[in-house]
C-alpha cells in the first residue's frame, strides 16, 4: 500500500471511511514511518514522548543471528508479576473518539486562580471510564513561552490525587501544552476510587514565578458500577520477547488492557554482547550513553464479531531501564470489547544498539554517512538547531544522542516527514558550545513477525 496523502489522513482522523478502509489505513499507519509521523504532526503530539511504528525491513543477517540464539516458543499460564517498563505508541482514531466520550461528565469550572499577573482558569473537565481530561487556560500572559518551560523542575509543578480522608497519592499524567492552554490526561486504569480530587500546585508557569493552587472534584461512582475487571494469567516467550498479560478492565464505553514486555534472557544476552562489542574501546563516560534498548509487541485487538478495533486513546506506558534491558508496562485503551474478543499478537518490535558514532565539528557540517543502505545527513540550521534527515521508508535508526564533553547537549527534539524524507530536529541546551560534539545512533528498530499469531482472550 502506498503512503497516505494528507487528505487520506484527515479522512481517517475525521472518520470519513468505511470499516474496511479504517482497518486498512490503521494497519498501514502502524507499519509506516512516514504516515505515522504525518499523523503525529496532524494530532500535534510531542514526538519525543512517544515512539511510532516505522516501516522497517528486517535485516536477514540480524534475524538469523538472533534466531540461532533463541529457544523454541514457550507458552505458559502464570500469576501476575510486577514489572515496570517503557514503550509508547501514539495512535488516535477520531472516528472512535466519539465512543470514548459517550457518557463523559462535562464540567466548566468558573474558579479562577492567580498569582502575579497570570491567571489560570479550569476551562473543562471530561471524565470517562478510561481517563480524566482537564483543560487549563491562562490569561494575562503576553510572552512567547509555552505554558511550562522544558527546563522546569518537577518539584515546581505537581498534581496529586486527594482522597476524601485527606490522604494524597501520586497520579501519572500526560500533558499537551500550547501558549495559552495545557491539557492534562490521567489514566484511570489503576485508580479504584469512586470520588477524589485532583490537586494542582504550580510554582512557576511560563517565565513567571508565583503560586497557583486549586482542586478539581471527580465523581465516577456510576462509571465504576458498570465496570468489570478480568485478571489475565497469560504469558509467553517467542522470538526474543517475553510478554505477560495482567488485567483487562471493561467499562461501559472502553476496554483497557495492561501487559508488560521485556527481552528473553537469550535476547538480553545478545544485546549485552552487541553493546560490549560497540563500546570496547570507548571510555566509561561514553559507554553510559549506550542505553534505551527494549522489546515491544505488535498486536491487534479483535472484537467478538471479528472486527479489528482502533485505539480510542493514547497508550499509557511506563519505562524502567536497568543494566540489561528496559521493562515496558503498557496500558492500551479500545472501544469496549465484547465477550469473545481477544488480543492477537502478530510480532515483536526491538529497539537495539547500533555502532553509529561520529565525532564531529561544526566545520564538517553538513555531514553525510550511510548505514544499512540508508543515507543520513546532519546539518546545522540557521537558528542553531541540528537536523538529521534520512529516507522515510528505509531508515532504521530510531533514537539519537548528541553529547558535548560527554554531557547530553540537546534540550528538545521533534520529528517531521514529507513524502520522501524523515527529519529529526534538535534544539540545543542553553550555553552549549557546539563547536565539537559526538553523534550516536542510539537505537535502531527491527521488526519480527510471528509465523502464527498468538491469541490472548480478554474474558
C-alpha positions in Angstrom: 0.0 0.0 0.0 1.3 3.4 -0.9 1.8 6.2 1.7 -1.4 8.1 2.6 -1.9 11.6 1.4 -2.7 14.4 3.9 -6.3 14.2 2.6 -6.4 10.5 3.4 -5.1 11.1 6.9 -7.8 13.8 7.5 -10.4 11.3 6.2 -9.0 8.8 8.7 -9.0 11.2 11.6 -12.4 12.5 11.0 -14.0 9.1 10.4 -15.0 9.6 6.7 -14.1 6.0 5.8 -15.9 2.7 5.9 -14.8 -0.1 8.3 -12.6 -1.9 5.8 -10.8 1.3 4.8 -10.3 2.2 8.5 -8.8 -1.2 9.2 -6.6 -1.0 6.1 -5.4 2.6 7.0 -4.9 1.6 10.6 -2.6 -1.4 9.6 -0.6 0.8 7.2 -0.1 3.7 9.6 1.2 1.3 12.3 3.8 0.0 10.0 4.8 3.1 8.0 7.2 5.7 9.5 6.1 8.5 7.1 2.4 8.1 7.7 2.9 7.7 11.4 4.9 10.9 11.6 2.4 12.8 9.4 -0.4 11.7 11.6 1.6 12.7 14.6 2.0 16.2 13.2 -1.7 16.5 12.5 -2.5 15.5 16.0 0.1 17.9 17.4 1.6 15.3 19.7 5.2 15.7 21.0 7.1 13.1 19.2 9.8 12.5 21.8 7.2 11.3 24.3 6.1 8.5 22.1 7.6 6.1 19.6 5.8 5.3 16.4 5.8 2.0 14.4 8.1 2.8 11.4 8.2 0.7 8.3 11.4 -1.4 8.6 12.8 -4.2 6.6 14.2 -6.8 8.9 17.8 -7.4 8.2 18.2 -11.1 7.3 21.5 -11.3 9.0 20.0 -9.8 12.2 17.2 -12.3 12.1 19.4 -15.3 11.6 21.9 -14.1 14.2 19.2 -13.7 16.8 17.2 -16.8 16.0 20.2 -19.0 16.3 20.4 -18.0 20.0 16.8 -18.2 20.9 14.9 -21.2 22.3 11.7 -22.6 20.9 8.4 -20.9 21.8 7.2 -21.3 25.3 3.6 -20.5 26.3 2.6 -20.7 29.9 -0.1 -19.5 32.3 1.4 -17.7 35.3 0.4 -15.4 38.1 0.7 -11.7 37.9 4.3 -10.4 38.1 5.4 -6.9 38.9 7.4 -5.4 36.1 7.7 -1.7 35.2 8.7 -0.6 31.7 8.8 1.7 28.6 7.2 1.9 25.3 4.9 4.5 23.9 2.8 4.3 20.8 0.8 7.3 19.7 -2.3 6.5 17.8 -5.7 8.3 18.0 -8.7 7.5 15.8 -11.0 10.4 16.0 -13.7 8.3 14.4 -13.8 6.3 17.6 -13.2 9.2 20.0 -16.9 9.7 19.8 -17.3 6.4 21.5 -14.9 7.3 24.2 -16.8 10.4 25.2 -20.3 8.9 25.3 -21.4 9.4 28.8 -18.5 11.6 29.9 -19.1 14.1 32.5 -18.6 17.7 31.3 -17.9 20.5 33.7 -16.9 24.0 33.0 -15.2 25.4 36.1 -15.7 29.1 36.9 -12.9 29.1 39.6 -10.0 31.3 38.6 -6.7 31.2 40.5 -4.0 33.7 40.0 -0.6 34.8 41.1 1.3 37.8 39.9 -0.1 38.9 36.5 -1.1 35.5 35.2 -4.5 33.8 35.9 -5.3 30.1 35.4 -8.9 29.0 34.7 -10.1 25.4 34.8 -11.7 25.5 31.4 -13.1 22.0 31.1 -13.1 18.6 32.8 -14.1 15.4 31.0 -14.4 12.1 32.8 -14.8 8.7 31.0 -14.4 5.1 32.2 -10.9 5.2 30.9 -9.4 8.7 31.7 -9.8 12.2 33.0 -9.1 15.2 30.8 -8.5 18.6 32.5 -8.0 21.6 30.3 -6.5 24.7 31.9 -6.5 28.1 30.2 -4.5 31.2 31.2 -4.9 34.9 30.8 -2.6 37.9 31.5 0.5 36.5 29.8 1.8 38.1 26.7 5.2 36.4 26.3 6.4 33.8 23.9 7.0 30.8 26.2 4.9 27.7 26.4 2.8 27.0 29.5 5.7 25.1 31.1 9.3 25.6 30.1 11.2 22.4 29.3 13.7 23.1 32.0 11.2 23.5 34.8 11.9 21.1 37.8 9.1 18.5 38.6 9.2 20.0 42.1 7.9 23.3 40.8 4.6 21.9 39.5 2.8 19.0 40.9 -0.5 17.2 40.6 -1.8 14.9 43.3 -4.9 12.7 43.9 -6.6 13.6 47.2 -8.9 11.1 48.8 -11.9 12.1 51.0 -9.9 11.3 54.1 -7.2 13.8 53.1 -4.6 11.2 52.0 -2.7 12.1 48.9 -1.4 9.8 46.2 0.7 10.5 43.1 -1.1 10.0 39.8 0.5 9.7 36.3 -0.5 12.0 33.6 0.3 13.2 30.0 0.3 16.9 29.3 -0.1 18.6 25.9 0.7 22.3 26.1 0.4 25.4 24.0 0.9 29.0 24.7 -2.4 29.7 26.4 -3.7 26.2 27.3 -2.5 23.0 28.8 -4.4 19.7 28.6 -3.8 17.0 31.3 -4.9 13.5 30.7 -4.9 11.0 33.6 -5.3 7.2 33.1 -7.9 5.6 35.4 -6.8 2.0 35.0 -5.2 1.7 38.4 -7.4 4.2 40.2 -10.1 2.3 42.2 -11.7 5.3 44.0 -15.3 6.5 43.4 -14.6 10.1 44.5 -11.5 12.1 44.9 -10.0 15.5 44.0 -7.1 16.4 41.7 -4.9 18.9 43.4 -2.9 21.2 41.1 0.0 23.1 42.8 2.2 25.2 40.5 5.0 27.5 41.5 6.2 28.5 38.0 4.5 28.8 34.7 5.9 30.4 31.5 8.7 32.5 32.9 6.7 33.8 35.8 7.3 32.7 39.5 4.2 32.6 41.8 1.9 30.1 43.5 -1.2 28.7 41.8 -3.2 26.0 43.7 -6.7 24.6 43.1 -8.7 21.4 43.3 -10.9 19.6 40.7 -13.5 17.3 42.2 -14.1 13.9 40.4 -17.1 11.7 40.8 -17.1 8.4 38.9 -19.4 6.2 41.0 -21.8 5.5 38.1 -19.0 4.5 35.7 -17.3 2.2 38.2 -20.6 0.5 38.9 -20.7 -0.6 35.3 -17.0 -1.7 35.1 -15.8 -5.3 35.1 -12.2 -6.4 35.9 -10.8 -9.6 34.4 -7.4 -11.0 35.6 -5.4 -12.2 32.6 -3.0 -15.0 33.5 -1.5 -15.5 30.1 2.2 -15.1 29.2 4.5 -16.3 26.5 8.1 -16.2 25.2 8.7 -16.1 21.5 11.4 -14.9 19.1 13.2 -12.9 21.8 10.3 -11.2 23.5 8.8 -12.1 26.9 5.2 -10.9 27.4 2.9 -11.0 30.5 -0.8 -10.0 30.2 -2.0 -8.8 33.5 -5.6 -7.4 33.6 -8.5 -6.2 31.4 -10.8 -3.5 32.6 -14.2 -3.5 30.7 -16.0 -0.2 31.3 -19.4 0.8 29.7 -17.6 2.5 26.8 -14.0 1.4 26.8 -11.8 -1.7 27.4 -8.3 -1.1 28.9 -5.7 -3.9 28.8 -2.5 -4.0 30.9 0.6 -6.0 29.9 4.3 -5.9 30.2 7.1 -6.9 27.8 10.9 -7.4 28.1 13.7 -9.3 26.4 14.0 -13.0 26.9 17.2 -13.9 28.7 18.8 -15.0 25.5 17.9 -11.8 23.7 19.2 -9.7 26.6 22.5 -11.6 26.4 22.6 -10.9 22.7 22.1 -7.1 23.3 24.7 -7.1 26.0 27.2 -8.7 23.7 26.4 -6.1 21.0 27.0 -3.2 23.4 30.2 -4.7 24.7 31.5 -5.0 21.1 30.5 -1.5 20.1 31.9 0.1 23.3 35.1 -2.0 23.8 37.5 0.9 23.0 35.4 3.7 24.4 35.9 5.5 27.8 33.4 4.7 30.6 31.8 8.1 30.2 30.8 7.3 26.7 29.6 3.8 27.5 26.9 5.3 29.7 25.2 6.7 26.6 24.6 3.2 25.2 21.1 2.6 26.8 17.4 2.6 25.8 17.1 -0.9 24.4 13.7 -2.6 24.8 11.2 -5.1 23.4 7.7 -4.4 22.4 4.9 -6.3 20.8 2.9 -5.8 17.6 -0.7 -6.6 18.2 -4.3 -6.1 17.3 -7.5 -6.1 19.4 -10.3 -8.2 17.8 -13.9 -7.8 18.9 -16.3 -10.8 19.3 -17.6 -10.2 15.8 -14.1 -10.4 14.3 -13.7 -6.7 13.7 -10.3 -5.1 14.4 -10.7 -2.2 16.8 -8.7 1.0 16.7 -7.3 2.6 19.8 -9.6 5.1 21.4 -6.9 6.8 23.5 -3.2 7.2 23.7 -1.3 4.3 25.1 -0.1 4.8 28.6 3.3 3.4 29.3 6.0 3.3 32.0 9.6 2.7 31.3 12.2 1.3 33.7 15.7 1.0 32.3 18.2 -1.3 34.1 21.6 -2.6 33.1 20.3 -5.4 30.9 17.2 -4.0 29.3 14.0 -1.9 29.7 10.8 -3.4 31.1 7.8 -2.0 29.4 4.4 -1.7 31.1 1.7 -0.8 28.7 -2.0 0.1 29.1 -3.9 0.1 25.8 -7.4 1.6 25.5 -10.0 0.5 23.0 -13.8 0.8 22.5 -15.4 -1.8 24.8 -14.6 -5.3 23.7 -17.5 -7.7 23.9 -17.2 -11.2 25.5 -15.4 -13.4 23.0 -13.0 -10.6 22.0 -9.3 -11.1 22.2 -5.8 -9.8 21.5 -3.9 -11.1 18.5 -0.1 -10.7 18.9 1.4 -10.8 15.4 5.1 -10.0 16.1 7.7 -8.1 18.1 9.5 -4.8 17.7 13.0 -4.4 19.1 15.0 -1.2 19.8 18.6 -2.4 19.6 22.1 -0.8 19.9 24.0 0.4 16.8 27.7 1.1 16.2 26.9 4.5 14.7 29.2 7.0 16.4 30.8 10.1 14.8 33.0 12.8 16.5 32.2 15.9 14.5 32.9 19.6 14.4 30.6 22.3 13.1 33.0 23.0 10.3 32.4 19.4 9.0 28.6 20.1 8.6 26.7 19.2 6.5 28.0 15.7 7.1 26.7 12.6 5.4 27.1 8.9 6.2 25.4 5.6 5.2 24.1 2.9 7.5 22.4 -0.3 6.2 21.9 1.2 2.7 20.3 4.4 4.0 22.0 7.8 3.8 21.8 10.2 6.7 22.7 13.9 6.6 23.5 16.1 9.6 23.4 19.8 9.2 23.3 23.0 11.3 20.2 25.1 10.7 20.4 28.9 10.7 18.6 29.1 14.1 21.3 26.9 15.7 19.3 23.6 15.7 20.8 20.4 14.4 18.8 18.4 11.9 19.2 14.8 10.8 17.4 13.7 7.7 17.1 10.3 6.0 14.8 8.3 3.7 11.5 8.0 5.4 10.8 4.5 4.1 14.2 2.8 4.8 15.5 4.5 7.9 16.1 2.2 10.9 17.8 4.4 13.4 15.0 5.5 15.8 16.8 7.3 18.6 19.8 9.6 18.6 22.1 11.0 21.2 24.2 14.2 20.9 26.9 15.0 23.5 29.4 17.7 24.3 32.2 16.7 26.8 30.2 13.5 27.5 27.1 15.5 28.6 23.8 15.4 26.7 23.8 18.6 24.6 20.2 18.8 23.4 17.1 20.0 25.2 14.1 19.1 22.9 13.7 17.2 19.6 10.9 16.9 17.1 10.1 14.6 14.2 8.5 15.6 10.9 8.3 13.9 7.5 7.3 14.6 3.9 6.7 12.1 1.1 10.4 11.2 0.8 12.3 12.3 3.9 12.2 12.0 7.6 13.7 14.8 9.7 14.6 15.0 13.3 15.4 18.5 14.6 17.3 19.1 17.9 17.2 22.3 19.9 20.4 22.6 21.9 20.6 23.4 25.6 21.4 27.0 26.5 25.1 27.8 26.8 26.2 24.7 24.9 29.3 25.2 22.8 28.6 23.1 19.7 32.0 23.6 18.1 32.6 19.9 18.5 30.2 17.1 19.5 29.6 13.3 19.3 26.6 11.9 17.5 25.4 8.4 18.4 22.8 6.4 16.6 21.4 5.2 19.9 18.9 2.6 18.9 17.6 1.1 15.7 14.3 -0.6 15.0 13.9 -4.2 14.0 10.6 -5.9 13.4 9.9 -9.6 13.5 6.6 -11.1 12.5 5.5 -14.4 14.1 4.8 -17.4 11.8 1.5 -17.7 13.7 -0.3 -15.1 15.8 -0.8 -15.7 19.5 -4.3 -15.3 20.9 -5.0 -13.9 24.3 -8.6 -13.9 25.4 -9.9 -10.8 27.2 -12.6 -12.5 29.3 
